[in-house]
Amino acid sequence: MYIRFKRHKTTVFLTCDENEDLELVKQRLADAVNHPIATIQLRNINNELLDEEKTMNELGLNDDHEICFVYKIENTADDWEPIEIEKPNSSSTSNSQSKHSKK
């Protein structure tokens, strides 16, 4: 199965096994985004922290599931950024296509 990890405008697709611990998947995500694992939290779309010791199956995560990831705010004891997922803007897409087609 594959899982989509989202933060701001970034989406990372990772293939996962249903019996794999979320912590192992988080390590692969940290490698993919070149960010220390200790400064990443995984949350569901309702902003609930996911238990990294559980397997994907135990968490009820299945194919094409979406997980949000947030970073620890620098120079704070234990503050994390809020979930912010930017959706693509169809008008900006069509504008960029228009600009390219004029060249």
C-alpha positions, -999 to 999 in steps of 0.1 A, spaced: 0 0 0 11 36 -3 5 65 21 5 102 13 23 124 38 14 161 35 28 194 48 21 228 33 26 223 -5 46 191 -1 33 156 -6 55 125 -1 43 91 -13 57 61 6 50 25 1 43 7 33 35 -27 46 4 -30 67 24 -47 95 51 -21 95 55 1 126 47 38 119 81 47 135 99 29 106 78 47 81 85 80 98 122 73 95 118 69 57 98 101 56 125 120 76 151 107 51 129 118 22 124 154 35 160 156 49 147 165 84 157 149 117 132 123 128 130 138 163 116 171 149 87 155 130 53 145 143 27 125 124 -9 135 128 -42 125 113 -64 151 95 -82 158 128 -48 169 143 -46 138 165 -10 126 172 -5 91 158 11 64 180 44 55 163 47 22 181 16 8 164 15 -8 130 -1 7 100 -29 -19 103 -34 -12 141 -38 25 133 -64 17 106 -43 32 79 -49 17 45 -40 23 8 -40 60 -2 -44 72 33 -34 108 40 -12 117 70 -1 152 80 34 158 92 45 189 112 79 201 124 89 211 158 92 249 162 128 258 166 140 271 200 109 259 218 106 233 245 79 213 229 59 234 204 49 221 170 37 240 140 0 237 131 -12 215 103 -13 235 71 -21 218 39 -23 241 8 -46 229 -19 -36 235 -55 -52 266 -70 -67 258 -104 -64 294 -116 -27 295 -109 -23 262 -127 -41 276 -158 -22 309 -156 11 291 -156 0 269 -185 -10 301 -204 23 317 -198 41 286 -211 20 282 -241 26 319 -252 64 313 -255 
